[in-house]
Amino acid sequence: METLQPNVGAAISITYSAALIAFLSRFFARKWNGVPFIAGDWVSAVAFFFVTAYNILFLIKLKFGLGLRRENIALRKHDGSINYDSMAHEYFFFLYPDMWLYTAAMGMSKMTALALQWRLFGKSATRYWILLLVGCVVWWMFARCVVILAVCTPISHFWNRQEPGHCRINLTQFFYSTTDSSPRFRSVYRSATLVRDPKAEEG
C-alpha cells in the first residue's frame, strides 16, 4: 500500500524535536543565569503551545488517513465501495480547527522572531520597519480569523454539506493572496535595511 504517512511523521517529529530543544534551552538558560523573563519569552511560549496543538492535530489526522490514497482509506460503505462523502466530511471537519491552529501558530511564531529583532535593533532606525512587520502580522492574523469565521453560514456547513447553508468565500484564493503578500513585505523590509546612510559613509 502506497503511503506518505512515514514522511509526515518524520517531518513532524524532527522539526518539533528541534523546536522543543530550542524552546526548553531558552527558558532553562534564563533560569540558570538569573535573567528575568521578558515579553518575548511569553510570546514564544504561546507560539509553542499552538505549534504543539497543531502537530497533535496532524497526528490525529494520520489516523484518519492523512498521507494515504483515497482508495486505501478505511472509509467504505457496506457494499465495499469507497465512501467519498465520508472522506470529505472527515477532511473538512479536521480542516476547520487546522486553519485556526495554523493561524495562531504561524502568527505567534512570526511575533517571536520579531520580538528577537526588537531586542537587537529596538533602539535603531530599524525599529520602525519592525513595527511595520508587526502590523502586517497582526493584519494577516485578523484577516484569516475573519475569513474562517465567515467562510460558511452556518459554520457546520463547512464540513457537513448535507446541512442547509452556503459558503461565500473561496479559501484557496484568499489564503494564497494573504500568503503571497507576506514575502513582499519582507522583501521591502530587507531592502530598506540594506540602504546605507550617505553621511555615515562620508564620515
C-alpha positions in Angstrom: 0.0 0.0 0.0 1.5 3.3 -1.1 1.6 5.8 1.8 3.3 9.1 2.7 2.5 8.7 6.4 6.1 7.9 7.4 7.2 11.1 5.6 4.6 13.1 7.5 5.6 11.5 10.8 9.3 12.1 10.2 8.7 15.8 9.3 6.7 16.4 12.5 9.0 14.5 14.8 12.2 16.0 13.5 11.1 19.7 13.3 9.1 19.5 16.6 12.0 17.9 18.4 14.3 20.7 17.3 11.8 23.3 18.3 11.3 21.7 21.7 15.0 21.7 22.4 15.4 25.3 21.4 12.3 26.3 23.5 13.4 24.5 26.6 17.0 25.7 26.3 15.8 29.3 26.1 13.8 29.1 29.3 16.4 27.0 31.2 19.2 29.4 30.2 17.3 32.3 31.6 16.5 30.5 34.9 20.1 29.3 35.4 21.6 32.7 34.7 19.0 34.5 36.8 17.8 36.6 33.9 14.1 37.7 34.3 11.6 36.6 31.7 10.6 39.2 29.2 7.6 39.6 26.9 9.3 37.8 24.0 9.7 34.7 26.2 6.0 34.5 26.9 5.2 35.2 23.2 7.4 32.2 22.3 5.6 30.1 25.0 2.2 30.9 23.4 3.6 30.1 20.0 5.0 26.8 21.1 1.6 25.9 22.7 -0.2 26.4 19.4 2.6 24.6 17.5 2.2 21.6 19.8 -1.6 21.6 19.3 -1.1 21.9 15.5 1.2 18.9 15.5 -1.1 16.8 17.7 -3.9 17.5 15.2 -1.7 16.3 12.4 -1.1 13.1 14.3 -4.8 12.6 14.7 -5.3 13.2 11.0 -2.8 10.4 10.3 -5.2 8.0 12.0 -8.0 9.1 9.7 -6.0 8.6 6.5 -3.7 11.6 6.0 -0.9 10.6 3.6 -2.9 7.7 2.1 -4.5 7.4 -1.3 -8.3 7.7 -1.2 -8.6 4.1 -2.3 -6.7 2.9 0.8 -8.5 5.0 3.4 -10.7 2.7 5.5 -13.9 4.7 5.0 -16.0 2.4 3.0 -19.7 1.6 2.6 -21.1 -1.8 3.4 -21.1 -2.8 -0.2 -17.3 -2.3 -0.4 -17.4 0.9 -2.5 -15.4 4.0 -1.4 -17.4 6.4 0.6 -16.2 9.8 -0.7 -18.8 11.7 1.2 -17.4 10.4 4.5 -13.9 11.3 3.3 -15.0 14.8 2.5 -16.7 15.1 5.9 -13.6 14.0 7.8 -11.3 16.2 5.7 -13.3 19.4 6.2 -14.1 18.5 9.9 -10.4 18.5 10.7 -9.5 21.3 8.3 -11.5 23.8 10.3 -9.5 23.6 13.6 -6.4 23.1 11.4 -7.0 26.6 10.0 -7.3 28.2 13.5 -4.2 26.5 14.8 -2.2 27.3 11.8 -3.1 30.9 12.1 -2.2 31.1 15.7 1.0 29.0 15.4 2.4 30.9 12.4 1.3 34.3 13.7 2.8 33.9 17.1 6.0 32.3 15.7 6.4 35.4 13.5 5.9 37.6 16.5 8.6 35.6 18.4 11.1 36.3 15.6 10.1 40.0 15.5 10.5 40.2 19.3 14.0 39.0 18.9 14.7 41.6 16.2 13.2 44.2 18.5 15.7 43.3 21.3 18.6 43.6 18.8 17.5 46.7 16.9 14.9 48.3 19.1 16.9 51.4 19.6 17.9 51.9 15.9 16.0 53.3 12.9 15.2 49.7 12.0 12.6 49.6 14.8 10.1 51.4 12.5 10.3 48.6 10.0 10.0 46.0 12.7 6.8 47.7 13.9 5.6 47.7 10.3 6.1 44.0 10.1 4.3 43.5 13.4 1.4 45.4 11.9 1.5 43.2 8.9 1.4 40.0 11.0 -1.5 41.4 13.1 -3.3 42.2 9.9 -2.6 38.7 8.5 -3.9 37.0 11.6 -7.0 39.2 11.8 -7.9 38.7 8.1 -7.6 34.9 8.5 -9.7 34.9 11.6 -12.5 36.9 9.9 -12.5 34.7 6.9 -12.5 31.5 9.0 -15.5 32.8 10.9 -17.4 33.9 7.8 -16.4 31.1 5.5 -19.8 29.3 5.8 -23.2 30.0 7.2 -23.8 28.1 9.5 -20.2 27.1 10.4 -21.1 23.4 10.5 -22.0 23.6 6.8 -18.2 23.8 6.1 -17.8 20.1 7.0 -21.3 18.9 6.6 -22.6 19.9 3.1 -25.8 18.0 3.6 -26.8 20.6 6.2 -28.7 23.6 4.8 -26.4 26.6 4.3 -23.9 28.2 1.9 -20.2 29.1 1.7 -19.4 32.6 0.4 -15.6 32.5 0.4 -13.1 30.6 -1.8 -10.5 29.7 0.8 -7.9 28.7 -1.8 -7.8 32.1 -3.5 -8.0 34.1 -0.2 -5.3 32.3 1.7 -3.0 32.3 -1.3 -3.3 36.1 -1.6 -2.6 36.7 2.1 0.4 34.3 2.0 1.7 35.9 -1.2 1.7 39.4 0.3 3.9 38.3 3.3 7.1 37.7 1.4 6.6 41.0 -0.5 6.5 43.0 2.8 9.6 41.1 4.0 11.4 42.0 0.7 10.6 45.7 1.3 11.9 45.4 4.8 15.1 43.7 3.8 15.7 46.3 1.0 15.1 49.2 3.4 17.6 47.9 6.0 20.3 47.5 3.4 20.1 51.2 2.3 23.1 53.0 3.8 23.3 56.5 5.1 25.5 58.6 2.7 26.5 60.8 5.6 27.7 57.8 7.6 29.8 56.6 4.7 31.4 60.0 4.3 32.3 60.2 8.0 
